[in-house]
Amino acid sequence: MSNTVDGDMTVEARAVADLSPAERRSFFERSAGVDVVREDTVAITERVREEGDAALREFAEEFDGVTVGNLDVTDEAGRAAEQVDEETMAAIRKAAANVRAFHERQAPEDWRAEFDGRELGRRFRPIDRVGIYVPGGAAAYPSSAIMGVVPAKVAGVDHVAVATPPGDPVPAATLAAAHEAGADRVYRIGGAQAVAALAYGTETVHSVRKIVGPGNAYVTAAKAEVRGNVEIDFLAGPSEMLVLCDDSADPDLVAADLIAQAEHDANASVVAVTDDEATARAVATAVVAQAPARDRAETVAAAFDNDASGVLCARSTAEAVLFAEEYAAEHLSIQAQEDEALADRITNAGSLFLGPYTPVAAGDYASGTNHVLPTNGGAHVHGGLSVDTFLRSSTVQRLDKDALSALAPTVERLAETEGLEAHAESVRRRFADEDDA
């Protein structure tokens, strides 16, 4: 198929069937970039573990160019709304309310039930201390504060700590969002060193039991390094999006959605797959027409130049669906006449966006769903951040004498089969008096 060229940017509509094995691997074997920075990250986390606050301040100077006094800016976060314009604060409050309402629907209930005389059940309790990483630095990401803190508080977590890079100053919108969402502590720490501080604790930072949230390769590598000392959500890479569309889709809207995700990062992966050749060409043309006008046009162009990005034409709807299933996108947009039917055929996706009026940007900010989602094919095995992320479950059981008596032969036989005689005895002993009678 023909290329579409504008200046230095080229977007080619290609056929799925023509992809070489190496090209297919580029789409399906995406990486978070952890290996490249692993050695440096190990050194950073070890210094924080050994030196505490002193290492955090030195790294702030070295990596962020900022001299940090107070690492704990919780009080500053409480006053931050005064520095944010009313329109932005209204947007923060609306987004937080929508995210809270959606996540409140997720909260599971404890239950007990009878199973032939055995009373069995399950109960849910929140993790007591969690850490939320919120990207930042020169930029403000209030949405990430909302997405991390709100579900943790809905789950009932007692101590929710936010770590965000030490901009000079930290953006007021980020601090205000963390406070609005319900953060208990806010720390002015970024990068791998923030993850280490939350994992190991310092003189100022209280250690947590689980760390969640998006970040760059260093943050992701640090989460991999501290896993074992603490739990994490998942290892997230750059933003990804796949649009599954047919000839009813508006190519301009598909292109706009792809560009919106491409502006996140030069390493973002953005893909459109359609079974209609004319639509594929039109989307490629629209991308090149729209991209130069965007503020982050260079980043967008770099993202489209990635081996894991492109506009593809499948020979059939079935081939397009199979591609989407194997890709397992962080964000899956379906812009097609039969969007619900296509959604039913997709099992691997972090979050689905159905129809032409459901841009990923809506979920990124304010529809209510969470934007912290699995990348790099992680949607094959788990979902995004939710209330469940911050809960642990315990099973509960109560057996009366008759119930245990009925179960005893099964327990004793299996215990003896496994060579665990004391297990069998622990059951027999409860009926010893009856056997002697």
C-alpha positions as CSV (number, residue, x, y, z in Angstrom):
1,M,0.0,0.0,0.0
2,S,1.1,3.6,-0.5
3,N,3.0,5.7,2.0
4,T,1.6,9.0,3.2
5,V,4.3,11.6,3.7
6,D,4.4,15.1,5.1
7,G,7.8,16.6,5.8
8,D,9.8,14.1,7.7
9,M,6.8,12.0,9.0
10,T,5.8,8.9,7.1
11,V,2.9,6.6,8.0
12,E,2.5,3.5,5.9
13,A,-0.7,1.4,5.7
14,R,0.5,-2.2,5.7
15,A,-1.1,-5.6,5.4
16,V,-1.1,-7.8,8.4
17,A,-0.5,-10.8,6.2
18,D,2.7,-9.2,4.8
19,L,4.4,-8.7,8.2
20,S,7.5,-10.7,8.6
21,P,8.1,-12.8,11.7
22,A,10.5,-10.1,13.0
23,E,7.9,-7.4,12.4
24,R,5.2,-9.4,14.2
25,R,7.5,-9.9,17.2
26,S,8.0,-6.1,17.3
27,F,4.3,-5.7,17.8
28,F,3.7,-8.5,20.2
29,E,6.9,-8.6,22.3
30,R,7.0,-5.0,23.6
31,S,9.3,-4.1,26.5
32,A,9.1,-1.7,29.5
33,G,12.8,-0.9,29.0
34,V,13.8,-2.3,32.4
35,D,16.9,-4.2,31.3
36,V,18.6,-1.1,30.0
37,V,18.5,0.7,33.3
38,R,18.6,-2.2,35.7
39,E,22.2,-1.8,36.9
40,D,21.8,1.9,37.6
41,T,18.5,1.3,39.4
42,V,20.0,-1.3,41.7
43,A,22.7,1.2,42.7
44,I,20.1,3.9,43.4
45,T,17.8,1.6,45.5
46,E,20.7,0.3,47.6
47,R,21.9,3.8,48.4
48,V,18.4,4.8,49.6
49,R,18.2,1.6,51.6
50,E,21.5,2.3,53.3
51,E,21.5,6.2,53.5
52,G,17.9,7.1,53.7
53,D,16.9,10.8,53.5
54,A,20.5,11.9,52.6
55,A,20.5,9.8,49.5
56,L,17.0,11.1,48.5
57,R,18.3,14.7,48.7
58,E,21.5,14.0,46.8
59,F,19.5,12.2,44.0
60,A,17.1,15.2,43.8
61,E,20.1,17.4,43.2
62,E,21.6,15.0,40.7
63,F,18.6,13.9,38.7
64,D,16.1,16.7,39.1
65,G,18.3,19.7,39.7
66,V,16.4,20.6,42.8
67,T,17.5,21.3,46.3
68,V,15.0,19.7,48.6
69,G,14.4,20.8,52.1
70,N,11.3,19.1,53.4
71,L,10.7,15.8,51.8
72,D,7.2,15.6,53.4
73,V,4.9,18.1,51.7
74,T,1.6,16.9,53.1
75,D,0.8,20.3,54.6
76,E,1.6,22.0,51.4
77,A,-0.7,19.6,49.6
78,G,-3.5,20.6,52.0
79,R,-3.1,24.3,50.9
80,A,-2.4,23.7,47.2
81,A,-6.0,24.3,46.1
82,E,-5.5,27.9,47.0
83,Q,-2.9,28.1,44.2
84,V,-5.0,26.4,41.6
85,D,-7.5,28.3,39.4
86,E,-11.2,27.5,40.1
87,E,-11.8,25.9,36.7
88,T,-8.9,23.4,37.2
89,M,-10.0,22.6,40.8
90,A,-13.6,22.0,39.6
91,A,-12.2,19.6,37.0
92,I,-10.1,17.8,39.6
93,R,-13.1,17.5,42.0
94,K,-15.4,16.2,39.2
95,A,-12.9,13.7,38.0
96,A,-12.2,12.4,41.6
97,A,-16.0,12.1,42.2
98,N,-16.5,10.1,39.0
99,V,-13.5,7.8,39.7
100,R,-14.8,7.3,43.3
101,A,-18.3,6.5,42.2
102,F,-17.1,3.9,39.7
103,H,-14.7,2.3,42.2
104,E,-17.3,2.1,45.0
105,R,-19.2,-0.3,42.7
106,Q,-16.2,-2.6,42.8
107,A,-16.1,-3.1,46.6
108,P,-16.7,-6.8,47.3
109,E,-18.8,-8.0,50.3
110,D,-17.9,-10.6,52.9
111,W,-20.0,-13.8,52.6
112,R,-20.7,-17.1,54.4
113,A,-22.7,-20.1,53.0
114,E,-23.6,-23.6,54.1
115,F,-22.1,-26.5,52.2
116,D,-23.6,-29.8,53.5
117,G,-23.1,-28.6,57.1
118,R,-19.9,-26.9,56.5
119,E,-20.0,-23.1,57.0
120,L,-17.6,-21.6,54.5
121,G,-17.0,-18.0,53.5
122,R,-14.6,-15.3,52.4
123,R,-13.8,-11.9,53.9
124,F,-12.0,-8.9,52.5
125,R,-9.7,-6.6,54.3
126,P,-7.6,-3.6,53.1
127,I,-3.8,-3.5,53.0
128,D,-2.9,-1.2,55.8
129,R,-0.1,0.9,54.1
130,V,0.3,1.6,50.3
131,G,2.4,3.9,48.2
132,I,1.2,5.6,45.1
133,Y,3.8,6.8,42.6
134,V,2.6,9.9,40.6
135,P,4.8,11.0,37.7
136,G,5.8,14.7,37.5
137,G,8.8,16.9,37.6
138,A,8.3,19.8,35.3
139,A,4.8,18.5,34.3
140,A,1.7,18.2,36.4
141,Y,-0.3,14.9,36.4
142,P,-3.2,15.4,38.8
143,S,-5.1,12.6,37.1
144,S,-2.5,10.0,38.2
145,A,-2.9,11.1,41.8
146,I,-6.6,10.6,41.5
147,M,-6.4,7.2,39.8
148,G,-4.0,5.8,42.5
149,V,-5.3,7.3,45.7
150,V,-9.1,7.1,45.2
151,P,-9.4,3.3,44.8
152,A,-7.0,2.8,47.7
153,K,-9.2,4.9,50.0
154,V,-12.4,3.3,48.7
155,A,-10.8,-0.1,49.6
156,G,-10.3,1.3,53.1
157,V,-6.5,1.6,53.2
158,D,-5.6,3.4,56.4
159,H,-2.3,5.0,55.2
160,V,-2.0,6.1,51.6
161,A,1.3,7.8,50.7
162,V,2.0,9.6,47.5
163,A,5.5,10.2,46.0
164,T,5.9,12.6,43.2
165,P,9.1,14.1,41.7
166,P,10.5,17.3,43.3
167,G,9.7,20.0,40.8
168,D,10.7,23.4,41.7
169,P,8.0,23.7,43.0
170,V,5.9,20.5,42.8
171,P,3.0,21.5,40.5
172,A,0.1,22.7,42.7
173,A,-2.4,20.8,40.7
174,T,-0.7,17.5,41.5
175,L,-0.6,18.3,45.2
176,A,-4.2,19.5,45.2
177,A,-5.4,16.4,43.4
178,A,-3.5,14.1,45.9
179,H,-5.2,16.0,48.8
180,E,-8.6,15.9,47.2
181,A,-8.3,12.2,46.5
182,G,-7.6,11.6,50.2
183,A,-3.8,11.0,50.4
184,D,-2.6,10.7,54.0
185,R,1.1,11.7,53.2
186,V,2.7,13.3,50.2
187,Y,6.4,13.1,49.6
188,R,8.5,15.2,47.3
189,I,10.5,12.3,45.8
190,G,10.8,11.0,42.3
191,G,12.2,8.2,40.2
192,A,13.8,4.9,41.4
193,Q,14.7,6.6,44.7
194,A,11.0,7.2,45.5
195,V,10.2,3.6,45.0
196,A,13.1,2.6,47.2
197,A,12.0,5.0,49.9
198,L,8.5,3.7,49.9
199,A,9.7,0.1,50.0
200,Y,12.4,0.3,52.6
201,G,11.5,3.5,54.6
202,T,13.7,6.3,55.6
203,E,13.9,8.8,58.5
204,T,11.0,10.7,56.9
205,V,9.2,8.2,54.7
206,H,7.1,5.4,56.3
207,S,7.6,2.1,54.5
208,V,4.5,0.6,52.8
209,R,3.4,-2.9,51.9
210,K,2.5,-2.3,48.3
211,I,3.6,0.2,45.6
212,V,1.4,1.1,42.6
213,G,1.4,3.6,39.8
214,P,3.0,4.5,36.4
215,G,6.4,5.9,35.8
216,N,9.4,5.9,33.5
217,A,11.8,3.0,33.0
218,Y,13.7,3.8,36.2
219,V,10.5,3.7,38.2
220,T,9.5,0.4,36.6
221,A,12.9,-1.1,37.1
222,A,12.9,-0.1,40.8
223,K,9.5,-1.7,41.3
224,A,11.0,-4.9,39.8
225,E,14.0,-4.6,42.2
226,V,12.0,-4.1,45.4
227,R,9.4,-6.7,44.6
228,G,9.8,-9.3,47.3
229,N,10.3,-6.6,50.0
230,V,6.9,-5.2,49.0
231,E,4.2,-6.1,46.6
232,I,3.6,-4.1,43.4
233,D,0.8,-3.7,40.9
234,F,2.6,-4.6,37.7
235,L,5.6,-3.5,35.5
236,A,4.2,-0.9,33.2
237,G,5.9,0.4,30.1
238,P,5.1,3.3,27.8
239,S,1.5,4.0,26.8
240,E,-0.2,1.8,24.2
241,M,-3.3,1.9,22.1
242,L,-4.9,-0.3,19.5
243,V,-7.9,0.9,17.5
244,L,-10.0,-1.9,15.9
245,C,-12.2,-0.3,13.2
246,D,-14.2,-1.0,10.1
247,D,-15.3,1.0,7.1
248,S,-17.9,2.9,9.3
249,A,-15.2,4.5,11.4
250,D,-14.3,8.2,10.9
251,P,-10.6,8.1,9.9
252,D,-10.1,11.6,11.4
253,L,-11.3,10.4,14.8
254,V,-9.2,7.2,14.7
255,A,-6.2,9.3,13.8
256,A,-6.9,11.8,16.6
257,D,-7.1,9.0,19.2
258,L,-3.8,7.5,18.0
259,I,-2.1,10.8,18.1
260,A,-3.4,11.5,21.6
261,Q,-1.7,8.4,23.0
262,A,1.4,8.9,20.9
263,E,2.0,12.3,22.5
264,H,2.7,10.6,25.9
265,D,6.1,9.3,25.0
266,A,8.4,8.8,22.0
267,N,8.3,5.1,23.0
268,A,4.5,4.8,23.0
269,S,3.0,2.1,20.8
270,V,-0.1,3.1,18.7
271,V,-1.8,0.8,16.2
272,A,-4.9,0.8,14.1
273,V,-6.2,-2.4,12.6
274,T,-9.0,-2.6,10.1
275,D,-10.4,-5.0,7.5
276,D,-10.9,-2.3,5.0
277,E,-8.0,-1.1,2.8
278,A,-9.6,2.3,2.0
279,T,-10.0,3.0,5.8
280,A,-6.4,2.0,6.5
281,R,-5.1,4.5,3.9
282,A,-7.5,7.2,5.1
283,V,-6.3,6.8,8.7
284,A,-2.6,6.9,7.7
285,T,-3.4,10.1,5.7
286,A,-5.3,11.7,8.6
287,V,-2.4,11.0,11.1
288,V,0.1,12.8,8.9
289,A,-2.3,15.6,8.3
290,Q,-3.1,16.2,12.0
291,A,0.2,15.4,13.8
292,P,2.2,18.5,12.7
293,A,-0.4,20.8,14.4
294,R,0.0,19.2,17.8
295,D,2.1,20.8,20.5
296,R,4.1,17.6,20.9
297,A,4.4,16.8,17.2
298,E,8.0,15.6,17.5
299,T,7.1,13.1,20.2
300,V,4.1,11.9,18.1
301,A,6.3,11.4,15.0
302,A,8.8,9.4,17.1
303,A,6.1,7.2,18.5
304,F,4.7,6.4,15.0
305,D,8.3,5.6,13.9
306,N,8.4,2.8,16.5
307,D,8.4,-0.8,15.2
308,A,5.4,-1.5,17.5
309,S,3.3,1.3,15.9
310,G,1.5,1.5,12.6
311,V,-1.7,1.3,10.5
312,L,-2.6,-2.2,9.4
313,C,-5.1,-3.8,7.1
314,A,-6.3,-7.3,7.8
315,R,-7.8,-9.7,5.3
316,S,-10.9,-10.2,7.4
317,T,-12.5,-9.2,10.7
318,A,-11.4,-12.5,12.1
319,E,-7.7,-11.7,11.3
320,A,-8.1,-8.2,12.8
321,V,-9.6,-9.7,16.0
322,L,-6.8,-12.3,16.3
323,F,-4.2,-9.5,15.9
324,A,-5.9,-7.5,18.7
325,E,-6.1,-10.5,21.0
326,E,-2.4,-11.3,20.6
327,Y,-1.5,-7.6,21.0
328,A,-3.4,-7.3,24.3
329,A,-3.5,-3.6,24.3
330,E,-3.4,-1.3,27.3
331,H,-6.2,0.7,25.6
332,L,-8.4,-1.0,23.1
333,S,-10.7,1.3,21.1
334,I,-13.4,-0.3,19.0
335,Q,-14.9,2.0,16.4
336,A,-17.1,-0.2,14.2
337,Q,-20.8,-0.8,13.6
338,E,-20.8,-4.1,15.6
339,D,-18.7,-2.8,18.4
340,E,-20.4,-4.8,21.2
341,A,-20.1,-8.0,19.2
342,L,-16.4,-7.4,18.5
343,A,-15.9,-6.6,22.2
344,D,-17.4,-10.0,23.1
345,R,-14.7,-11.6,21.0
346,I,-11.8,-9.8,22.8
347,T,-10.6,-11.1,26.1
348,N,-7.1,-9.5,26.3
349,A,-7.3,-5.7,26.9
350,G,-6.6,-3.4,29.8
351,S,-9.6,-1.1,29.1
352,L,-12.1,-1.1,26.3
353,F,-13.5,2.1,24.7
354,L,-16.6,1.4,22.5
355,G,-18.0,3.7,19.9
356,P,-16.9,7.0,18.2
357,Y,-17.7,9.2,21.2
358,T,-15.6,7.3,23.7
359,P,-12.0,8.6,23.2
360,V,-9.3,7.1,25.5
361,A,-8.8,10.6,26.8
362,A,-12.2,10.4,28.6
363,G,-10.9,7.3,30.5
364,D,-7.5,8.9,31.1
365,Y,-9.1,11.7,33.0
366,A,-12.7,11.7,34.1
367,S,-15.1,9.0,32.9
368,G,-14.5,7.1,36.1
369,T,-12.5,4.0,35.0
370,N,-8.9,3.7,36.0
371,H,-6.1,4.7,33.7
372,V,-3.3,2.7,35.5
373,L,-3.4,-0.3,33.1
374,P,-1.2,-3.2,32.1
375,T,1.2,-2.8,29.1
376,N,3.6,-5.0,27.2
377,G,1.0,-7.7,26.9
378,G,0.2,-7.7,30.6
379,A,-3.5,-7.7,29.8
380,H,-3.1,-11.4,28.9
381,V,-3.0,-12.2,32.6
382,H,-4.2,-9.3,34.7
383,G,-6.3,-6.1,34.7
384,G,-5.7,-2.5,35.7
385,L,-5.7,-0.8,39.1
386,S,-8.9,-1.3,41.0
387,V,-10.3,-1.6,44.5
388,D,-9.1,-5.3,44.4
389,T,-5.5,-4.1,44.1
390,F,-5.7,-2.8,47.7
391,L,-7.5,-5.7,49.3
392,R,-6.5,-9.2,50.5
393,S,-9.0,-11.9,51.1
394,S,-9.2,-14.6,53.8
395,T,-11.3,-17.7,53.7
396,V,-13.4,-18.5,56.8
397,Q,-14.7,-21.9,57.9
398,R,-16.7,-23.5,60.7
399,L,-17.5,-27.2,60.9
400,D,-19.7,-28.8,63.5
401,K,-19.2,-32.3,64.7
402,D,-21.5,-33.9,62.2
403,A,-19.9,-32.1,59.3
404,L,-16.4,-33.1,60.4
405,S,-17.5,-36.7,60.9
406,A,-18.9,-36.8,57.3
407,L,-15.6,-35.4,56.0
408,A,-13.3,-37.4,58.1
409,P,-12.9,-40.5,55.9
410,T,-11.9,-38.2,52.9
411,V,-9.4,-36.2,55.0
412,E,-7.9,-39.3,56.6
413,R,-7.5,-41.2,53.3
414,L,-5.8,-38.2,51.5
415,A,-3.6,-37.4,54.5
416,E,-2.4,-41.0,54.7
417,T,-1.9,-41.1,50.9
418,E,0.4,-38.1,51.2
419,G,2.3,-39.6,54.2
420,L,1.1,-37.0,56.6
421,E,-0.2,-39.3,59.4
422,A,-0.5,-36.5,61.9
423,H,-3.0,-34.7,59.7
424,A,-5.2,-37.8,59.8
425,E,-4.7,-38.2,63.6
426,S,-5.8,-34.6,64.2
427,V,-9.2,-35.6,62.8
428,R,-9.4,-39.1,64.4
429,R,-8.6,-37.7,67.9
430,R,-11.7,-35.6,67.8
431,F,-13.8,-38.9,67.8
432,A,-11.5,-41.0,70.0
433,D,-14.0,-41.2,72.8
434,E,-16.7,-42.5,70.5
435,D,-14.3,-45.2,69.1
436,D,-13.5,-46.4,72.6
437,A,-17.1,-46.6,73.6
